Amino acid sequence: MHKPLMSTVSLSLLLAASAVAAQVLPAANPGAQAKVSVKEARRIALKTYPGKVVKQELEQESGGSGLRYSFDIKSAQATHEVGVDAKTGAVLENSVEGADND
C-alpha cells in the first residue's frame, strides 16, 4: 500500500527537479531568441546613457522577457550598466556599476 505513494512522491520530485534544471540551464543559442539586434540594443543603451561601451553581453536574467543585452557604458562621471530587453527593446536597467562588478 505504501509503494504507490512512494512512487508518486519520487515521480513528483523527479518532475520538480527537471523543471528547475530547465529554468537554470541556458538555451543552446539565446541569440536566436532575440527579436532586437545587438546593434539596435546598443543604440538604445547609448541613448539611455551616452558614453563608450566597454563591455556587452547577451544574458538570461530575471526581469522583462528573461533575455537581455547588458552594456557597461563608461563616461567621464561613472560607468553604468544599461540592460535592454532582447525581445522588446525596453530599458530594464540603468544603474551605476560598483567596483566589484565583473
Phi, psi and omega per residue, in radians:
M1 nan -0.518 -3.126
H2 -1.456 -0.336 -3.114
K3 -1.095 -0.806 3.126
P4 -1.062 -0.669 3.111
L5 -1.124 -0.759 3.134
M6 -1.120 -0.701 3.108
S7 -1.126 -0.690 3.121
T8 -1.136 -0.755 3.117
V9 -1.122 -0.786 3.134
S10 -1.071 -0.769 3.120
L11 -1.104 -0.736 3.127
S12 -1.085 -0.765 3.113
L13 -1.123 -0.707 3.119
L14 -1.101 -0.773 3.122
L15 -1.142 -0.710 3.119
A16 -1.117 -0.750 3.113
A17 -1.103 -0.677 3.110
S18 -1.135 -0.692 3.129
A19 -1.140 -0.733 3.117
V20 -1.139 -0.772 3.140
A21 -1.073 -0.665 3.137
A22 -1.136 -0.565 3.141
Q23 -1.375 -0.542 -3.060
V24 -1.453 -0.667 -3.085
L25 -1.263 2.268 3.140
P26 -1.225 2.679 3.082
A27 -1.160 2.676 -3.118
A28 -1.034 -0.658 3.136
N29 -2.473 1.458 -3.100
P30 -1.086 -0.448 3.123
G31 -1.076 -0.497 3.120
A32 -1.182 -0.400 3.131
Q33 -1.455 -0.322 -3.087
A34 -1.221 2.341 3.080
K35 -1.752 -0.314 3.106
V36 -1.817 2.286 -3.141
S37 -1.265 2.767 3.101
V38 -1.089 -0.595 3.124
K39 -1.116 -0.785 3.123
E40 -1.182 -0.721 3.122
A41 -1.106 -0.674 3.113
R42 -1.123 -0.718 3.107
R43 -1.078 -0.759 3.125
I44 -1.096 -0.773 -3.124
A45 -1.104 -0.757 -3.133
L46 -1.234 -0.477 3.036
K47 -1.228 -0.625 3.128
T48 -1.229 -0.764 3.134
Y49 -2.492 1.726 -3.113
P50 -1.138 2.522 3.111
G51 2.786 -2.689 -3.136
K52 -1.957 2.208 3.092
V53 -1.258 2.096 -3.138
V54 -1.864 -0.227 3.101
K55 -2.779 2.463 3.055
Q56 -2.537 2.557 3.098
E57 -2.736 2.746 3.034
L58 -1.851 2.178 -3.060
E59 -2.441 2.690 3.033
Q60 -1.645 2.131 -3.069
E61 -2.652 2.636 -3.133
S62 -1.126 2.708 -3.109
G63 1.781 2.492 -3.121
G64 1.046 -2.402 -3.119
S65 -1.406 -0.159 -3.104
G66 1.682 -0.110 3.111
L67 -2.219 2.136 -3.089
R68 -2.452 2.645 2.941
Y69 -1.566 2.380 3.106
S70 -2.086 2.194 -3.124
F71 -2.105 2.276 2.946
D72 -1.679 2.072 -3.067
I73 -2.069 2.132 -3.095
K74 -1.763 2.320 3.013
S75 -2.222 -3.092 3.120
A76 -1.117 -0.509 -3.074
Q77 -1.479 -0.758 -3.019
A78 -2.933 3.052 2.985
T79 -1.905 2.200 3.138
H80 -1.894 2.595 2.938
E81 -1.765 2.152 3.108
V82 -2.042 2.143 3.130
G83 -1.852 2.286 -3.132
V84 -2.136 2.189 3.133
D85 -1.069 2.200 -3.070
A86 -1.331 -0.168 3.125
K87 -1.858 -0.467 -3.085
T88 -2.054 -0.355 -3.084
G89 1.456 0.062 3.132
A90 -1.270 2.496 3.058
V91 -1.367 2.107 -3.090
L92 -1.765 -0.378 -3.080
E93 -2.676 2.512 3.015
N94 -2.678 1.541 -3.041
S95 -2.392 2.727 3.120
V96 -1.235 2.328 3.096
E97 -1.344 2.371 3.063
G98 -1.448 2.932 -3.113
A99 -1.168 -0.458 -3.079
D100 -1.664 0.076 3.119
N101 -1.344 2.577 -3.127
D102 -1.497 nan nan
